[in-house]
Amino acid sequence: MTQTAIVSKILPDGYAQVDVERISACGKSCASCGAGCASKQIISVKAQNTVSARIGDRVYIESSTKGIMGAAFLVYIVPITLFFIFYVAASMLFSSETAAIIVSLVAFFIGAAGVYVYNRYVRRDKDIEHKIIGLLDDSCLDM
């Protein structure tokens, strides 16, 4: 995945801190989705500075697709899958549909909490690698 960013700090060992505008999940049609992500959100990440970028430079950064797809799988698929698995299991164990719904909701929230804890771990260990792959011309995109 390639995005544009601005270098905000030079770090030791050939790295830089870059500010990236968070991409919305609704594909830039935020007004129609109502998720509240229309405001710009800037995320600072550590990126390997392969082009010797300086503070203030606009750059292209590349993120490992594997890490991003894994994170998306965890956030979206795991809690929903747990919900359905526990709903079916609880339906077989209990004759009450209400009990099955309660069990599946508890499983969903436990899965979501697990994803949250894992996300904290990933942020700390920087599982997703970022690399600066090029400099933008000043006449290019405005961030």
HUCORNOR-V334054 format. One record per backbone hydrogen bond with DSSP energy under -1.0 kcal/mol. NH is the residue of the N-H (numbers start at 1). CO is the residue of the C=O. If there is no record, write none. Layout:
NH|CO / NH|CO
//
This chain:
3|61 / 5|59 / 6|19 / 7|57 / 8|17 / 9|17 / 11|15 / 16|47 / 17|9 / 18|45 / 19|6 / 20|43 / 22|41 / 32|29 / 34|30 / 43|20 / 45|18 / 47|16 / 48|130 / 49|14 / 50|48 / 56|7 / 57|54 / 59|5 / 60|134 / 61|3 / 62|131 / 63|1 / 64|129 / 68|64 / 69|65 / 70|66 / 71|67 / 72|68 / 73|69 / 74|70 / 75|71 / 76|72 / 77|73 / 78|73 / 81|77 / 82|78 / 83|79 / 84|80 / 85|81 / 86|82 / 87|83 / 88|84 / 89|85 / 90|86 / 91|87 / 92|88 / 93|89 / 94|90 / 100|96 / 101|97 / 102|98 / 103|99 / 104|100 / 105|101 / 106|102 / 107|103 / 108|104 / 109|105 / 110|106 / 111|107 / 112|108 / 113|109 / 114|110 / 115|111 / 116|112 / 117|113 / 118|114 / 119|115 / 120|116 / 121|117 / 122|118 / 123|119 / 124|120 / 125|121 / 126|122 / 127|122 / 131|62 / 132|48 / 133|60 / 134|60 / 136|58 / 140|137
//
